Amino acid sequence: MTTSSATVKNRWVGKTVVDLFTEEFKGRPRDYYIKAINSGRIQVDGELVHASYVVRSSQKISHFVHRHEPPVLAEDVLILQNEADVLTVCKPASVPVHPCGQYRKNTVVGILQAEHGLAPLFPVHRLDRLVSGLLIFAKNADQAEQFRQQIEAGLLQKEYIAKVVGVFPAGEQVVDANVNYNAREGRSSVEVGDQSMGKHLKGKPACTKFTRISTNGTYSVVLCKPVTGRTHQIRVHLQYTGHPIANDMLYLSEDVARSTGRRGAGRAASVMYEPPDSHSSNNDCYAKDNATCSDEEFSIDPMCTNCPNLAPKGYDGDDEALWLHCVRYSGPGWSYECPYPDWASLSGSLGKKIKT
């Protein structure tokens, strides 16, 4: 049994505790949350409450839960540079950076501690779970503070590569469009308009620079330089250009998805764009086989919505690496790099630090 805790956010204020969990944490049914509240597994400020209890600002909500951690792709966390104050690694797709949601041990931080004894580590930046590539960790609080100051001063440059649908235009393409992230839907949208004309934009200003590296007429490999750092910024800006990431079912347009003959593709769908009449298969990554577990290996929880199966409900065993990869971070006097992935069809040297 583990505990997840959170401080009441502004958008939660005034909601009943059961409505809050049902609307914000959709992985379990409403009936489960009612039972969890009544049995004391969901508490507010360490106290038992009833399902109709209305939460207030700054209160602490705790959820005592029996966890089933999802498996991740069977790829190693490659250590690139292990210096006195800084560690850089190549993060495989499907592995979150740090404990979050259902993940506790299958994280980059957890793996580095368990397999290499590296702790404590302070992530300088983060990558979405399905994104691969360069991760930088500070090894102490002083180094972490130096990186934080550089980030706040806008002194860091970031570079990613993506494999997108179609022939991406030659030359640098700049997308300067607000990004509005919807936390409930788990996706972002682009907003374009002239606020001077009275149109209110909810999204945050965002800018990404794109340059085509190569193309074969069906796909293009594109260098992506985000100037800002909004949630899913590169993914939604590529969608805005008409060239979404080719296996990103969250942002593939309806026209592209329709050409694949696959309908009803959802957020967890593990399919990629294929041009009409294409019969090629995707062999870029492999998922661990869904494991099974006997009753003796863990105690079955009568309230758990997953027992006796190991894999959590909603987990797709065909989870796939997104064709988006962080290749370089640089700042004042330093630069760290990461090898290119196989899907880029480009060669890359082992990650290295370059003094400038």
KAMOQUI-V298759 format. One record per run of one state. SS is the DSSP state (A for helix, B for strand, O for the rest). FROM is the first residue (numbers start at 0). TO is the last residue. Records with the same first field share a line. If there is no record, write none. Layout:
BEGIN
SS->FROM-TO + FROM-TO
END
This chain:
BEGIN
O->0-0 + 7-8 + 12-14 + 24-28 + 38-40 + 44-45 + 47-52 + 54-58 + 65-76 + 82-84 + 91-94 + 96-98 + 100-101 + 103-105 + 116-120 + 123-130 + 138-139 + 152-155 + 165-171 + 176-176 + 182-185 + 191-193 + 197-202 + 204-205 + 215-217 + 226-231 + 241-243 + 245-252 + 259-293 + 297-322 + 331-332 + 337-340 + 344-351 + 353-355
B->1-6 + 15-15 + 41-43 + 46-46 + 53-53 + 59-64 + 77-81 + 85-90 + 95-95 + 99-99 + 102-102 + 106-106 + 121-122 + 131-137 + 156-164 + 172-175 + 177-181 + 186-190 + 203-203 + 206-214 + 218-225 + 244-244 + 323-330 + 333-336 + 352-352
A->9-11 + 16-23 + 29-37 + 107-115 + 140-151 + 194-196 + 232-240 + 253-258 + 294-296 + 341-343
END
